Amino acid sequence: MGDILITDDERDIRELISDILKDEGYTTRLAGSSDQCMAEIAREVPALMILDIWLKDSRMDGIDILKQVKREHPEIPIIIISGHGNIEIAVAAIKQGAYDFIEKPFNIEQLLVVIRRAMETSRLRRENLALKRGDNQKTEMLGESASFRQLRSQLDKVTKSNGRVMLTGEPGSGKESAARYIHAHSNRASGPFVVVSSASIEPERFEEVLFGREMPGKGVEKGLMEQAHGGIIYFDEVADMPLGTQSKILRVLVDQQFTRVGGSDKVQVDLRVISSTNRDLLAAIAGGSFRQELFHRLNVVPIHVPSLEERREDIPLLAEHFLGVLNRTQGLPLRRLGEDARALLQTMLWPGNVRQLRNVIERVLILGEAGGDISAKELPSMEEGPSEEGRVVLSGGLATLPLREARELFEKEYLLTQINRFGGNISRTAAFVGMERSALHRKLKSLGVVTGLKTTPRLVYAEEG
């Protein structure tokens, strides 16, 4: 629920309000001066404040505290109370961002009604802030392939440092999951993880979204960089950041401070930066769309996130994981993959990577059978594959070749597909296709296949969603 900070120079008043609220199940803290109030806020930000305007023997009055708190913590609802209330004071308090104004002596029921509404407002603001930060998303890093183990090893090495990381990889390969893994295992795990979706922010609003803004008479709106204070800010697809904003980001990385739009005060921040891109930043630098200085600042530790093509062994594991997730989160049927479906998934091309695989699994659960194992026939159709009657539908090119050439081409393509499926492991490939390891080596040699060279199978499936 969060606690309520009550600030009043009259001890009887603050204790009376505290007792009333405790009877209603709220947790309270008390302050008798402006210094005590600010110290309590610095110790832990409250969910709600009840603040007297007139604070005897304090260096700040209630309006001064209101201004400072709304500037630093605009999400906190503040209820102003005063025994010297008049319409001018009430208007001034509301203009400075107060949630409501109550005059002493107050009606207890009226006070409780206002507090309940304010606490609900506080809850919604915290949830909204958490959604903006992406705090509701869990870190999922699954895999057993060699390329995935190498990725996780690299991520583990950078978790405890404060160094900037640049994640590269194809769209949908899991760059954000990798960034969240770093955050979850870092010394900043208790701090926020704030995502800056560079491609989705309008260029003219980028600096306002990033740095926040100050509005005369309306207080402060914190930007994403300020929200990331104490944690990690993640620049998703950093190549899409406007060129003008790049120079300002560069200055923030150097000084760890910035000025809000419309403001003049310097805002200090303590944050770690992780970036990602699916583009060639060196080419962007040569083309004048990305600043070389910013690249060198962000690219301290470059880490490549492998595509699904590079980790085919992980496809069944990921698919089974998505089956469980979709059952828990969407109530879709809990099913397993049949052996033929597992094999087929590993032979398909995945230009949309892990994101596309999840889409396919969701589609099968929605449109497929209600129960039983998922079979290959339920998967989306491909250029080549078995028909409902068990026949093989040939592509135009293969169907026009003489039998000997078609058989050789089919064997070559089939074996390359299985080799890719098992990550280049000849022993596992031989076991699956039903051949001795030595016989498979001879067959590959006769077909002119050099193992160890990455070859892409011809089975193609267009990206979903």
C-alpha positions in Angstrom: 0.0 0.0 0.0 2.9 2.4 0.8 3.1 4.8 3.7 1.9 8.4 4.4 4.2 11.1 5.6 2.4 13.6 7.9 4.1 17.0 8.4 2.7 19.5 10.9 4.4 21.7 13.6 1.6 20.9 16.0 2.3 17.5 17.6 -1.3 16.9 18.7 -2.5 17.4 15.1 0.0 15.1 13.4 -0.5 12.4 16.0 -4.3 12.7 15.8 -4.2 12.2 12.0 -1.7 9.4 12.4 -4.0 7.5 14.8 -7.0 7.9 12.5 -5.1 6.6 9.6 -3.6 3.7 11.5 -7.1 2.6 12.5 -7.9 2.5 8.8 -4.9 0.2 8.1 -2.5 2.8 6.8 1.2 3.1 7.7 2.4 6.6 8.7 5.5 8.6 9.4 5.6 11.9 11.2 7.7 15.1 10.8 7.4 18.3 12.8 9.6 20.6 10.7 10.7 21.1 7.1 14.1 19.5 7.8 12.5 16.4 9.3 10.1 16.2 6.4 12.9 16.4 3.7 15.0 13.9 5.7 12.1 11.4 5.7 11.6 11.8 2.0 15.3 11.3 1.4 15.2 8.1 3.5 12.3 6.7 1.6 9.8 8.3 -0.8 6.3 8.1 0.7 3.2 7.1 -1.2 1.3 10.2 0.0 2.0 13.4 1.9 -0.2 15.4 4.3 1.5 18.8 4.6 0.7 21.8 6.8 1.3 25.2 5.1 2.5 27.0 8.2 5.5 25.3 9.9 6.8 27.4 12.8 10.6 27.6 13.3 11.2 25.9 10.0 13.4 27.2 7.1 10.8 26.2 4.6 7.0 26.6 4.7 4.5 24.1 3.2 4.4 25.8 -0.2 8.2 25.7 -0.4 8.2 22.0 0.4 5.4 21.4 -2.1 7.4 23.0 -4.9 10.6 21.0 -4.2 8.8 17.7 -3.8 6.8 18.1 -7.0 10.0 19.0 -8.8 11.9 16.0 -7.6 9.0 13.5 -7.1 6.1 14.6 -9.2 4.3 11.2 -8.7 3.6 11.9 -5.0 0.1 13.2 -4.2 0.3 16.0 -1.6 -2.7 17.1 0.5 -2.3 20.5 2.0 -3.9 21.4 5.4 -4.0 24.7 7.1 -5.8 26.4 10.0 -5.4 29.8 8.2 -7.0 28.7 5.0 -8.4 31.0 2.5 -9.2 30.8 -1.2 -5.9 32.4 -2.3 -3.8 29.9 -0.4 -5.9 27.0 -1.7 -5.5 28.2 -5.3 -1.8 28.7 -4.8 -1.3 25.2 -3.5 -3.3 23.6 -6.3 -1.4 25.6 -8.9 1.9 24.3 -7.4 0.7 20.7 -7.9 -1.1 19.9 -4.6 -3.7 17.1 -4.9 -6.2 18.8 -2.6 -6.6 21.4 0.1 -8.3 20.8 3.5 -8.9 23.5 6.1 -8.5 23.0 9.8 -10.5 22.0 11.8 -11.1 19.2 9.3 -13.9 16.7 9.1 -12.5 13.2 9.6 -14.8 11.6 7.0 -13.9 14.2 4.5 -10.2 13.7 5.2 -10.5 9.9 4.8 -12.3 10.3 1.5 -9.6 12.6 0.1 -6.9 10.2 1.4 -8.4 7.2 -0.2 -8.7 8.9 -3.6 -5.1 10.2 -3.3 -3.8 6.8 -2.4 -5.5 5.2 -5.4 -3.9 8.0 -7.5 -0.6 7.2 -6.0 -1.0 3.5 -6.8 -1.9 4.1 -10.4 1.0 6.5 -10.9 3.5 3.9 -9.5 2.0 1.2 -11.7 2.2 3.5 -14.7 5.8 4.4 -13.9 6.6 0.7 -13.5 5.1 -0.1 -16.9 7.1 2.7 -18.6 10.2 1.3 -17.0 9.3 -2.2 -18.1 9.6 -3.5 -14.6 6.7 -5.9 -15.2 8.7 -7.9 -17.7 10.7 -10.9 -16.5 14.2 -11.8 -17.7 14.1 -15.0 -19.9 17.4 -16.4 -21.1 17.0 -20.0 -22.2 19.3 -22.2 -24.3 21.9 -25.0 -24.3 23.6 -24.5 -27.7 27.3 -23.6 -27.8 26.5 -20.1 -29.2 24.0 -19.4 -26.4 26.5 -20.6 -23.7 29.1 -18.3 -25.2 26.6 -15.4 -25.0 25.7 -16.1 -21.4 29.3 -16.3 -20.5 30.0 -12.9 -21.9 26.9 -11.4 -20.2 28.0 -12.9 -16.8 31.4 -11.2 -17.2 29.9 -7.7 -17.6 27.1 -7.9 -15.0 29.1 -6.7 -12.0 30.9 -3.9 -13.8 29.5 -0.5 -14.7 30.9 -0.6 -18.2 28.7 0.4 -21.2 27.6 -2.6 -23.3 26.6 -2.5 -27.0 24.4 -5.5 -28.0 24.2 -6.4 -31.7 22.0 -8.9 -33.5 19.1 -9.4 -35.8 15.6 -8.1 -34.9 13.8 -10.5 -32.5 17.0 -12.3 -31.4 16.6 -11.3 -27.8 18.8 -8.2 -27.3 16.4 -6.7 -24.7 16.3 -10.0 -22.8 20.1 -10.0 -22.7 20.0 -6.4 -21.4 17.5 -7.4 -18.7 19.7 -10.3 -17.8 22.6 -7.9 -17.1 20.4 -5.7 -15.0 18.9 -8.7 -13.0 22.4 -10.0 -12.1 24.1 -6.6 -11.5 24.7 -4.5 -8.5 21.9 -2.3 -9.8 19.2 -5.0 -9.8 17.2 -3.2 -7.1 17.1 0.0 -9.3 15.0 0.7 -12.3 15.4 -0.7 -15.8 14.2 1.9 -18.2 13.7 1.2 -22.0 14.2 4.0 -24.5 12.5 2.7 -27.7 14.4 5.0 -30.1 12.4 4.0 -33.2 9.0 4.7 -31.6 9.6 8.2 -30.2 8.8 11.1 -32.5 12.1 13.0 -33.3 10.7 16.3 -32.2 9.7 14.9 -28.8 12.8 12.8 -28.2 14.6 15.3 -25.9 11.4 16.0 -23.9 10.9 12.2 -23.4 14.5 11.6 -22.5 15.3 14.6 -20.3 11.8 15.6 -19.0 10.4 19.1 -18.9 9.6 21.9 -16.5 6.3 23.7 -16.9 5.6 27.0 -15.1 2.9 26.6 -12.5 2.6 22.8 -13.2 5.7 21.4 -11.8 8.1 18.9 -13.4 7.7 15.9 -15.6 10.6 13.5 -15.2 12.2 12.1 -18.3 13.4 8.6 -18.9 17.0 9.3 -17.9 15.9 10.8 -14.6 13.6 7.8 -14.0 16.6 5.5 -14.6 18.6 7.1 -11.7 20.3 4.4 -9.7 19.6 1.7 -12.3 20.1 1.0 -16.0 18.9 2.9 -19.1 18.6 0.7 -22.2 18.7 2.5 -25.6 16.8 0.0 -27.9 17.9 0.4 -31.6 20.2 3.4 -30.8 20.8 4.0 -34.5 17.3 5.5 -34.8 18.1 8.3 -32.3 18.0 11.7 -33.9 21.4 13.2 -34.7 20.8 16.3 -32.6 19.9 14.3 -29.6 23.0 12.1 -30.0 25.3 15.1 -29.1 23.3 15.8 -25.9 23.4 12.1 -24.9 27.2 12.3 -25.4 27.4 15.2 -23.0 25.3 13.3 -20.4 27.6 10.3 -20.6 30.6 12.6 -19.9 29.0 14.8 -17.2 26.3 12.5 -15.7 24.0 15.5 -15.7 21.6 17.4 -17.9 19.0 20.1 -18.0 15.3 19.5 -18.4 13.5 21.0 -21.4 12.2 24.5 -20.3 14.4 24.4 -17.1 17.7 25.8 -16.0 18.8 23.6 -13.1 21.3 20.8 -13.6 19.9 17.3 -12.8 22.5 14.8 -11.6 22.0 11.1 -12.5 23.8 7.9 -11.6 23.0 5.3 -14.3 24.5 2.6 -16.4 23.9 2.6 -20.2 23.2 -0.5 -22.4 22.5 0.0 -26.1 21.4 -2.3 -28.9 21.3 -2.2 -32.7 20.6 -4.4 -35.6 22.3 -2.1 -38.0 25.9 -1.5 -39.1 26.8 1.6 -37.0 30.2 2.0 -38.8 28.2 2.4 -42.1 25.9 4.8 -40.3 28.9 6.8 -39.2 30.3 6.9 -42.7 26.8 8.0 -43.9 26.7 10.8 -41.4 23.6 9.5 -39.5 25.5 8.5 -36.3 28.1 10.3 -34.3 31.5 8.5 -34.1 32.2 9.9 -30.6 28.9 8.5 -29.3 29.7 5.1 -30.9 33.0 4.9 -29.1 31.3 5.9 -25.8 28.6 3.3 -26.1 30.6 0.5 -27.7 32.9 -0.2 -24.7 31.9 -3.9 -24.5 30.4 -5.2 -27.7 28.4 -8.4 -27.4 26.8 -10.3 -30.3 23.4 -11.9 -29.6 23.1 -14.9 -31.9 20.2 -15.4 -34.2 18.0 -18.5 -34.1 19.8 -19.7 -37.2 23.0 -19.8 -35.1 21.3 -21.7 -32.2 19.0 -24.2 -33.9 19.5 -26.7 -31.1 17.6 -24.4 -28.8 14.4 -24.2 -30.9 12.6 -27.1 -29.1 13.5 -25.8 -25.7 12.3 -22.3 -26.6 9.1 -23.7 -28.1 8.3 -25.7 -25.0 8.9 -22.7 -22.9 6.5 -20.6 -24.9 3.8 -23.3 -24.7 4.0 -23.0 -20.9 4.0 -19.2 -20.9 1.0 -18.9 -23.2 -0.9 -21.4 -21.1 -0.2 -19.4 -17.9 -0.7 -15.9 -19.3 -3.4 -16.4 -21.9 -5.1 -19.6 -20.8 -4.3 -21.4 -24.1 -4.2 -25.2 -24.1 -1.2 -26.8 -22.4 0.3 -29.0 -25.1 3.6 -30.6 -26.0 5.5 -30.8 -29.2 5.4 -34.1 -31.1 8.7 -35.4 -32.4 7.8 -34.6 -36.0 7.0 -31.0 -35.0 10.2 -30.6 -33.1 12.2 -31.8 -36.1 10.3 -29.6 -38.5 10.7 -26.5 -36.4 14.5 -27.0 -36.5 14.6 -27.2 -40.2 12.7 -24.0 -40.9 14.2 -20.6 -41.5 13.4 -17.9 -38.8 14.1 -14.4 -40.1 12.1 -13.0 -37.2 14.1 -15.2 -34.7 12.8 -15.9 -31.2 10.0 -13.4 -31.6 8.7 -15.2 -34.7 9.0 -18.6 -33.0 6.8 -17.3 -30.2 4.2 -16.0 -32.7 4.1 -19.4 -34.5 3.5 -21.3 -31.2 0.8 -18.9 -30.2 -0.9 -19.3 -33.7 -0.8 -23.1 -33.4 -2.4 -23.1 -29.9 -5.1 -20.7 -31.1 -6.0 -22.4 -34.4 -4.8 -26.0 -33.7 -6.4 -29.0 -32.0 -7.6 -28.6 -28.4 -5.4 -31.5 -27.0 -2.7 -34.0 -27.7 0.8 -33.4 -28.9 1.4 -30.8 -31.6 2.1 -32.5 -34.9 4.1 -31.2 -37.9 0.9 -30.8 -40.0 -0.3 -28.2 -37.6 2.7 -26.0 -38.3 2.5 -23.3 -40.9 3.0 -24.5 -44.5 6.4 -24.2 -46.1 7.8 -24.1 -49.6 8.4 -27.8 -49.4 7.0 -30.4 -47.0 4.6 -33.3 -46.6 1.0 -32.8 -47.7 -2.1 -34.1 -45.8 -1.9 -37.4 -47.8 1.7 -38.0 -46.9 3.0 -37.0 -50.4 6.0 -34.7 -50.8 5.2 -31.4 -52.6 8.3 -30.6 -54.7 9.4 -27.1 -55.6 9.4 -26.2 -59.3 13.2 -26.5 -59.6 13.5 -29.9 -58.0 10.5 -31.3 -59.9 12.1 -30.5 -63.3 15.4 -32.3 -62.7 16.3 -35.9 -63.8 15.9 -38.4 -61.0 19.6 -38.8 -60.3 20.3 -35.1 -60.1 17.1 -34.5 -58.0 18.0 -37.3 -55.6 21.6 -35.9 -55.2 20.3 -32.4 -54.6 17.7 -33.7 -52.2 20.2 -35.7 -50.2 22.6 -32.8 -50.1 20.0 -30.4 -48.9 18.5 -32.8 -46.4 21.8 -33.6 -44.8 22.8 -29.9 -44.6 19.5 -29.2 -43.0 20.1 -31.9 -40.3 23.7 -30.8 -39.8 22.5 -27.2 -39.2 19.7 -28.5 -36.9 22.2 -30.3 -34.7 24.7 -27.4 -34.6 27.3 -29.1 -36.8 27.5 -32.2 -34.6 28.1 -35.1 -36.9 27.5 -37.8 -34.4 24.1 -36.5 -33.5 23.2 -36.0 -37.2 24.3 -39.5 -38.0 22.2 -41.0 -35.2 19.1 -39.1 -36.3 19.4 -40.0 -40.1 20.1 -43.6 -39.2 23.7 -43.8 -40.6 27.0 -44.8 -39.1 29.3 -41.8 -38.5 31.9 -43.0 -41.0 29.2 -43.7 -43.6 27.8 -40.2 -43.2 31.3 -38.7 -43.7 31.6 -40.7 -46.9 28.2 -39.6 -48.1 29.0 -35.9 -47.4 32.3 -36.2 -49.2 30.6 -37.8 -52.2 28.1 -34.9 -52.3 30.9 -32.3 -52.1 29.8 -31.1 -48.6 32.5 -29.7 -46.4 31.4 -29.9 -42.8 32.3 -26.9 -40.6 31.1 -24.5 -43.3 27.8 -22.8 -42.4 25.2 -23.6 -45.1 21.6 -22.5 -45.0 18.9 -25.0 -45.9 16.3 -24.1 -48.5 13.2 -24.5 -46.3 11.8 -21.0 -45.9 9.0 -19.7 -43.9 8.0 -16.0 -44.0 8.0 -14.0 -40.8 4.9 -13.8 -38.7 3.4 -10.7 -37.1 
